[in-house]
Amino acid sequence: MGYFNKTYHPPGTAPGTLTERPAEREPRPIRISLVDYTPEEFIEHQLLTAADCRPYLKRESVTWIHVQGDVAAETLRHLGELFELHPLALEDVMNSGQRPKLDSYDEQDFIVVNLPEFRNGGIATEQISLFFGHKLVVSFCRAAQDPFEPVRRRLRTSTGRFRARGADYLLYTLLDVVIDAGFPMFERFGETIEELEDELLDCPDRETMARIHRLKRELLLLRRSLWPQREVITALLREEQIGITAETQVYLRDCYDHTVQIMDLLETYRDMATSMLDVYLSSIGNRTNDVMRVLTIIATIFIPLTFIAGVYGMNFSHDASPWAMPELRWYYGYPLVLLTMLGVAGGLLFFFRRKKWL
């Protein structure tokens, strides 16, 4: 997982250029699905080419074209010509890793949002590109799994309430799926934080610190990817936004509330991860202090014992000198010195315990 995962053209490339770059992973097969519906009718097809959806553009119905997988530049160019998509927006679809945004063109809006997902044991984000026009929504997603299958199930089983609304409500539904994908992810983050807190209280090690750093890095990536999505919903809620009805704005306000909740969770978990790193460093410092305290007490106890042993290890014994060691000739001199040393050690231990240094 890197901090910078945006694909881009070489500097100086003409705007709107669609050029495929070498893939860093196995290409995912493209699937083009069409959903066309009215309050009374629902049509769903898997298309072979982009041109197969041309007959549905003349109907008085809502048409949703979803492109799943790695779309080729030629296919993307055909889709752009068919739906009159702006070349700059198509370039952003090809160059993934865009910042969430809303661009308004003549007859359509182009929206970029990021879908968080678990991938290869870590956190990643997948770019979702949406074109919104009169009775038309075109979506692009390169993820391995289609995130919008629940929307199709709702459309299939709808009794008319969903299908009675326009393309703006379909746009809201797709945005709601992407934004709400953050809740189960942050629930998993909460479980990880609880496990790390238990490790910090039990016996932290280098692996604990590595997991904390990995958590902080993933939260940083999500903040960079998810924070601007609140601005996108705010822009859609503006009164001058063409194509968004007052009825759909009510649902978009609920979607905006979800973005606020997700960012609150994100900031809370970032603060907790930072505090856990401080707790880890404090715990390691306390453990070091405990070790040093024990070693200091042991050294302090042996200092007087070493002094006594050193004095009686000089062996200055001379019967004619009044300054010779008389203890060297004592019958019980050796056990008396040992008892004295034990008494000194016991006295020091008693003193340390009384001072609550042990």
ABEGO torsion letter per residue (X at the ends): XBABABBBBBBGBBBGBBBBBBBABBBBBBBBBBBBBBAABBBBBBBABAAAAAAAAABBBBBBBBBBEBBBAAAAAAAAAAAGBBAAAAAAAABBGBBBBBBBBAABBBBBBBBBBBBGGBBBBBBBBBBBBBGBBBBBBABABBAAAAAAAAAAABAGAAAABBAAAAAAAAAAAAAAAAAAAAAAAAAAAAAAAAAAABBBBAAAAAAAAAAAAAAAAAAAAAAAAAAAAAAAABAABBGBBAAAAAAAAAAAAAAAAAAAAAAAAAAAAAAAAAAAAAAAAAAAAAAAAAAAAAAAAAAAAAAAAAAAAAGBBBAABAABBAAAABAAAAAAAAAAAAAAAAAAAAAAAAAGAX
